[in-house]
Amino acid sequence: MAKQLDTLFPKDAPKRRKSGFRPLRRAVKIPVWGDLGIRLGLALLLISIVVMIHWFDRGGLVDSVDGEVSFLDIVYFTMISITTTGFGDIAPVTDRARLVEAVIVTPIRFAVFFIFVGTAYNFIIKRSWEKWRMNRIQEKLSNHVIVLGFGVSGSESVTELIERGMEPSNIVVVDPSEDRLVEAEKLGVNVMNADATRDQTLNAVQVSTAQSVLVSAGRDDTSILIVLTVRHLAPKVPISVVVRADDNELLARQAGADNVINPVRFTGLLLAGSARGAHISDYLADLASVTGRVQLVERVVTEEECGCSIEELGTGGRGLRVYRDGRAIGFWEDECQNLQPGDIVVEIVPSMNGETKGDGH
């Protein structure tokens, strides 16, 4: 498939060959080097405190080699004391020096020990475990939503999906921009720095088992290329794509997209609607977002609803349209008075974020 795409779009071929993909990941609260710096800084601070304590109490120490305790001897004694090596050439002899060792230095010794053990755990065991865990998650991805492109449209779609109740861990974002992925990680979703036009990338995010794929690459040619790749690997997975040029809508559908969204056209519809009434554009925006008082829902009719009218939906929503055998049937048409198994109904239901009773819309 990659060779076919290189033939169709030779201009983008070098970029696709150059771009690989990294393993799936999720955000961490503190960067790796920041975490390491904090741990080492804290350990050095504690060791410095012990050095100062030994220096001020050097009168209680005895050096069996030359009888003098220099600052270098203090640093040496501190390190062998912290590491519990204990050669015995320098030792506390007074009661006060021994009390300091028992009450102050010993707890600090344990603290430094646990810092280094914790660091080893975090950077070796824990990160190896996290890498293994993310590989397992990557292998078992199923019924997830893949967002290919995290620009303006992609980021808005991810935010909207989360607001509608989807778990961020069930969303995978693929984008070649590290800056965009950093923003995506803040939402708690899985991210991958990769080229979405490559088979290798889409196979890595288990595109064949996805619930749906949302494509918004920022450029129509790239988006259509991604749709071609996705459709090749996942013939039955629903694909929605954003295109900005009218003449590319047909190409996107021919590439395999189930839904083609033109934001320029939608904006024009809102503008035209506002010219016919002050509240039409407001209502359309209300329907499109879960944060509005009402929202559009698409679903398959239930067994109990079969044989009923579109006005008698079990959810209490207002039915607008029925899709049957690839045809769109309006609520005013006779065929909507007898719902059948397999019908897909589009209805308006009250949003949980708005009033559920007496909606003025």
Secondary structure as a PSIPRED ss2 file (coil, helix, strand):
# PSIPRED VFORMAT (PSIPRED V4.0)

   1 M C   1.000  0.000  0.000
   2 A H   0.000  1.000  0.000
   3 K H   0.000  1.000  0.000
   4 Q H   0.000  1.000  0.000
   5 L H   0.000  1.000  0.000
   6 D H   0.000  1.000  0.000
   7 T H   0.000  1.000  0.000
   8 L H   0.000  1.000  0.000
   9 F C   1.000  0.000  0.000
  10 P H   0.000  1.000  0.000
  11 K H   0.000  1.000  0.000
  12 D H   0.000  1.000  0.000
  13 A H   0.000  1.000  0.000
  14 P H   0.000  1.000  0.000
  15 K H   0.000  1.000  0.000
  16 R H   0.000  1.000  0.000
  17 R H   0.000  1.000  0.000
  18 K H   0.000  1.000  0.000
  19 S C   1.000  0.000  0.000
  20 G C   1.000  0.000  0.000
  21 F E   0.000  0.000  1.000
  22 R C   1.000  0.000  0.000
  23 P C   1.000  0.000  0.000
  24 L C   1.000  0.000  0.000
  25 R E   0.000  0.000  1.000
  26 R C   1.000  0.000  0.000
  27 A C   1.000  0.000  0.000
  28 V C   1.000  0.000  0.000
  29 K C   1.000  0.000  0.000
  30 I C   1.000  0.000  0.000
  31 P C   1.000  0.000  0.000
  32 V H   0.000  1.000  0.000
  33 W H   0.000  1.000  0.000
  34 G H   0.000  1.000  0.000
  35 D H   0.000  1.000  0.000
  36 L H   0.000  1.000  0.000
  37 G H   0.000  1.000  0.000
  38 I H   0.000  1.000  0.000
  39 R H   0.000  1.000  0.000
  40 L H   0.000  1.000  0.000
  41 G H   0.000  1.000  0.000
  42 L H   0.000  1.000  0.000
  43 A H   0.000  1.000  0.000
  44 L H   0.000  1.000  0.000
  45 L H   0.000  1.000  0.000
  46 L H   0.000  1.000  0.000
  47 I H   0.000  1.000  0.000
  48 S H   0.000  1.000  0.000
  49 I H   0.000  1.000  0.000
  50 V H   0.000  1.000  0.000
  51 V H   0.000  1.000  0.000
  52 M H   0.000  1.000  0.000
  53 I H   0.000  1.000  0.000
  54 H H   0.000  1.000  0.000
  55 W H   0.000  1.000  0.000
  56 F H   0.000  1.000  0.000
  57 D C   1.000  0.000  0.000
  58 R H   0.000  1.000  0.000
  59 G H   0.000  1.000  0.000
  60 G H   0.000  1.000  0.000
  61 L E   0.000  0.000  1.000
  62 V E   0.000  0.000  1.000
  63 D E   0.000  0.000  1.000
  64 S C   1.000  0.000  0.000
  65 V C   1.000  0.000  0.000
  66 D C   1.000  0.000  0.000
  67 G C   1.000  0.000  0.000
  68 E C   1.000  0.000  0.000
  69 V C   1.000  0.000  0.000
  70 S C   1.000  0.000  0.000
  71 F H   0.000  1.000  0.000
  72 L H   0.000  1.000  0.000
  73 D H   0.000  1.000  0.000
  74 I H   0.000  1.000  0.000
  75 V H   0.000  1.000  0.000
  76 Y H   0.000  1.000  0.000
  77 F H   0.000  1.000  0.000
  78 T H   0.000  1.000  0.000
  79 M H   0.000  1.000  0.000
  80 I H   0.000  1.000  0.000
  81 S H   0.000  1.000  0.000
  82 I H   0.000  1.000  0.000
  83 T C   1.000  0.000  0.000
  84 T C   1.000  0.000  0.000
  85 T C   1.000  0.000  0.000
  86 G C   1.000  0.000  0.000
  87 F C   1.000  0.000  0.000
  88 G C   1.000  0.000  0.000
  89 D C   1.000  0.000  0.000
  90 I E   0.000  0.000  1.000
  91 A E   0.000  0.000  1.000
  92 P E   0.000  0.000  1.000
  93 V C   1.000  0.000  0.000
  94 T C   1.000  0.000  0.000
  95 D H   0.000  1.000  0.000
  96 R H   0.000  1.000  0.000
  97 A H   0.000  1.000  0.000
  98 R H   0.000  1.000  0.000
  99 L H   0.000  1.000  0.000
 100 V H   0.000  1.000  0.000
 101 E H   0.000  1.000  0.000
 102 A H   0.000  1.000  0.000
 103 V H   0.000  1.000  0.000
 104 I H   0.000  1.000  0.000
 105 V H   0.000  1.000  0.000
 106 T H   0.000  1.000  0.000
 107 P H   0.000  1.000  0.000
 108 I H   0.000  1.000  0.000
 109 R H   0.000  1.000  0.000
 110 F H   0.000  1.000  0.000
 111 A H   0.000  1.000  0.000
 112 V H   0.000  1.000  0.000
 113 F H   0.000  1.000  0.000
 114 F H   0.000  1.000  0.000
 115 I H   0.000  1.000  0.000
 116 F H   0.000  1.000  0.000
 117 V H   0.000  1.000  0.000
 118 G H   0.000  1.000  0.000
 119 T H   0.000  1.000  0.000
 120 A H   0.000  1.000  0.000
 121 Y H   0.000  1.000  0.000
 122 N H   0.000  1.000  0.000
 123 F H   0.000  1.000  0.000
 124 I H   0.000  1.000  0.000
 125 I H   0.000  1.000  0.000
 126 K H   0.000  1.000  0.000
 127 R H   0.000  1.000  0.000
 128 S H   0.000  1.000  0.000
 129 W H   0.000  1.000  0.000
 130 E H   0.000  1.000  0.000
 131 K H   0.000  1.000  0.000
 132 W H   0.000  1.000  0.000
 133 R H   0.000  1.000  0.000
 134 M H   0.000  1.000  0.000
 135 N H   0.000  1.000  0.000
 136 R H   0.000  1.000  0.000
 137 I H   0.000  1.000  0.000
 138 Q H   0.000  1.000  0.000
 139 E H   0.000  1.000  0.000
 140 K C   1.000  0.000  0.000
 141 L C   1.000  0.000  0.000
 142 S C   1.000  0.000  0.000
 143 N C   1.000  0.000  0.000
 144 H C   1.000  0.000  0.000
 145 V E   0.000  0.000  1.000
 146 I E   0.000  0.000  1.000
 147 V E   0.000  0.000  1.000
 148 L E   0.000  0.000  1.000
 149 G C   1.000  0.000  0.000
 150 F C   1.000  0.000  0.000
 151 G C   1.000  0.000  0.000
 152 V H   0.000  1.000  0.000
 153 S H   0.000  1.000  0.000
 154 G H   0.000  1.000  0.000
 155 S H   0.000  1.000  0.000
 156 E H   0.000  1.000  0.000
 157 S H   0.000  1.000  0.000
 158 V H   0.000  1.000  0.000
 159 T H   0.000  1.000  0.000
 160 E H   0.000  1.000  0.000
 161 L H   0.000  1.000  0.000
 162 I H   0.000  1.000  0.000
 163 E H   0.000  1.000  0.000
 164 R C   1.000  0.000  0.000
 165 G C   1.000  0.000  0.000
 166 M C   1.000  0.000  0.000
 167 E C   1.000  0.000  0.000
 168 P H   0.000  1.000  0.000
 169 S H   0.000  1.000  0.000
 170 N H   0.000  1.000  0.000
 171 I E   0.000  0.000  1.000
 172 V E   0.000  0.000  1.000
 173 V E   0.000  0.000  1.000
 174 V E   0.000  0.000  1.000
 175 D E   0.000  0.000  1.000
 176 P C   1.000  0.000  0.000
 177 S C   1.000  0.000  0.000
 178 E H   0.000  1.000  0.000
 179 D H   0.000  1.000  0.000
 180 R H   0.000  1.000  0.000
 181 L H   0.000  1.000  0.000
 182 V H   0.000  1.000  0.000
 183 E H   0.000  1.000  0.000
 184 A H   0.000  1.000  0.000
 185 E H   0.000  1.000  0.000
 186 K C   1.000  0.000  0.000
 187 L C   1.000  0.000  0.000
 188 G C   1.000  0.000  0.000
 189 V C   1.000  0.000  0.000
 190 N E   0.000  0.000  1.000
 191 V E   0.000  0.000  1.000
 192 M E   0.000  0.000  1.000
 193 N E   0.000  0.000  1.000
 194 A E   0.000  0.000  1.000
 195 D C   1.000  0.000  0.000
 196 A C   1.000  0.000  0.000
 197 T C   1.000  0.000  0.000
 198 R C   1.000  0.000  0.000
 199 D H   0.000  1.000  0.000
 200 Q H   0.000  1.000  0.000
 201 T H   0.000  1.000  0.000
 202 L H   0.000  1.000  0.000
 203 N H   0.000  1.000  0.000
 204 A H   0.000  1.000  0.000
 205 V C   1.000  0.000  0.000
 206 Q C   1.000  0.000  0.000
 207 V H   0.000  1.000  0.000
 208 S H   0.000  1.000  0.000
 209 T H   0.000  1.000  0.000
 210 A C   1.000  0.000  0.000
 211 Q C   1.000  0.000  0.000
 212 S E   0.000  0.000  1.000
 213 V E   0.000  0.000  1.000
 214 L E   0.000  0.000  1.000
 215 V E   0.000  0.000  1.000
 216 S C   1.000  0.000  0.000
 217 A C   1.000  0.000  0.000
 218 G C   1.000  0.000  0.000
 219 R C   1.000  0.000  0.000
 220 D H   0.000  1.000  0.000
 221 D H   0.000  1.000  0.000
 222 T H   0.000  1.000  0.000
 223 S H   0.000  1.000  0.000
 224 I H   0.000  1.000  0.000
 225 L H   0.000  1.000  0.000
 226 I H   0.000  1.000  0.000
 227 V H   0.000  1.000  0.000
 228 L H   0.000  1.000  0.000
 229 T H   0.000  1.000  0.000
 230 V H   0.000  1.000  0.000
 231 R H   0.000  1.000  0.000
 232 H H   0.000  1.000  0.000
 233 L H   0.000  1.000  0.000
 234 A C   1.000  0.000  0.000
 235 P C   1.000  0.000  0.000
 236 K C   1.000  0.000  0.000
 237 V C   1.000  0.000  0.000
 238 P C   1.000  0.000  0.000
 239 I E   0.000  0.000  1.000
 240 S E   0.000  0.000  1.000
 241 V E   0.000  0.000  1.000
 242 V E   0.000  0.000  1.000
 243 V C   1.000  0.000  0.000
 244 R C   1.000  0.000  0.000
 245 A C   1.000  0.000  0.000
 246 D H   0.000  1.000  0.000
 247 D H   0.000  1.000  0.000
 248 N H   0.000  1.000  0.000
 249 E H   0.000  1.000  0.000
 250 L H   0.000  1.000  0.000
 251 L H   0.000  1.000  0.000
 252 A H   0.000  1.000  0.000
 253 R H   0.000  1.000  0.000
 254 Q H   0.000  1.000  0.000
 255 A H   0.000  1.000  0.000
 256 G C   1.000  0.000  0.000
 257 A C   1.000  0.000  0.000
 258 D C   1.000  0.000  0.000
 259 N E   0.000  0.000  1.000
 260 V E   0.000  0.000  1.000
 261 I E   0.000  0.000  1.000
 262 N C   1.000  0.000  0.000
 263 P H   0.000  1.000  0.000
 264 V H   0.000  1.000  0.000
 265 R H   0.000  1.000  0.000
 266 F H   0.000  1.000  0.000
 267 T H   0.000  1.000  0.000
 268 G H   0.000  1.000  0.000
 269 L H   0.000  1.000  0.000
 270 L H   0.000  1.000  0.000
 271 L H   0.000  1.000  0.000
 272 A H   0.000  1.000  0.000
 273 G H   0.000  1.000  0.000
 274 S H   0.000  1.000  0.000
 275 A H   0.000  1.000  0.000
 276 R H   0.000  1.000  0.000
 277 G C   1.000  0.000  0.000
 278 A C   1.000  0.000  0.000
 279 H C   1.000  0.000  0.000
 280 I H   0.000  1.000  0.000
 281 S H   0.000  1.000  0.000
 282 D H   0.000  1.000  0.000
 283 Y H   0.000  1.000  0.000
 284 L H   0.000  1.000  0.000
 285 A H   0.000  1.000  0.000
 286 D H   0.000  1.000  0.000
 287 L H   0.000  1.000  0.000
 288 A H   0.000  1.000  0.000
 289 S C   1.000  0.000  0.000
 290 V C   1.000  0.000  0.000
 291 T C   1.000  0.000  0.000
 292 G C   1.000  0.000  0.000
 293 R C   1.000  0.000  0.000
 294 V E   0.000  0.000  1.000
 295 Q E   0.000  0.000  1.000
 296 L E   0.000  0.000  1.000
 297 V E   0.000  0.000  1.000
 298 E E   0.000  0.000  1.000
 299 R E   0.000  0.000  1.000
 300 V E   0.000  0.000  1.000
 301 V C   1.000  0.000  0.000
 302 T C   1.000  0.000  0.000
 303 E C   1.000  0.000  0.000
 304 E C   1.000  0.000  0.000
 305 E C   1.000  0.000  0.000
 306 C C   1.000  0.000  0.000
 307 G C   1.000  0.000  0.000
 308 C C   1.000  0.000  0.000
 309 S C   1.000  0.000  0.000
 310 I H   0.000  1.000  0.000
 311 E H   0.000  1.000  0.000
 312 E H   0.000  1.000  0.000
 313 L C   1.000  0.000  0.000
 314 G C   1.000  0.000  0.000
 315 T C   1.000  0.000  0.000
 316 G C   1.000  0.000  0.000
 317 G C   1.000  0.000  0.000
 318 R E   0.000  0.000  1.000
 319 G E   0.000  0.000  1.000
 320 L E   0.000  0.000  1.000
 321 R E   0.000  0.000  1.000
 322 V E   0.000  0.000  1.000
 323 Y E   0.000  0.000  1.000
 324 R E   0.000  0.000  1.000
 325 D C   1.000  0.000  0.000
 326 G C   1.000  0.000  0.000
 327 R E   0.000  0.000  1.000
 328 A E   0.000  0.000  1.000
 329 I E   0.000  0.000  1.000
 330 G E   0.000  0.000  1.000
 331 F C   1.000  0.000  0.000
 332 W C   1.000  0.000  0.000
 333 E C   1.000  0.000  0.000
 334 D H   0.000  1.000  0.000
 335 E H   0.000  1.000  0.000
 336 C H   0.000  1.000  0.000
 337 Q H   0.000  1.000  0.000
 338 N C   1.000  0.000  0.000
 339 L C   1.000  0.000  0.000
 340 Q C   1.000  0.000  0.000
 341 P C   1.000  0.000  0.000
 342 G C   1.000  0.000  0.000
 343 D C   1.000  0.000  0.000
 344 I E   0.000  0.000  1.000
 345 V E   0.000  0.000  1.000
 346 V E   0.000  0.000  1.000
 347 E E   0.000  0.000  1.000
 348 I E   0.000  0.000  1.000
 349 V E   0.000  0.000  1.000
 350 P E   0.000  0.000  1.000
 351 S C   1.000  0.000  0.000
 352 M C   1.000  0.000  0.000
 353 N C   1.000  0.000  0.000
 354 G C   1.000  0.000  0.000
 355 E C   1.000  0.000  0.000
 356 T C   1.000  0.000  0.000
 357 K C   1.000  0.000  0.000
 358 G C   1.000  0.000  0.000
 359 D C   1.000  0.000  0.000
 360 G C   1.000  0.000  0.000
 361 H C   1.000  0.000  0.000
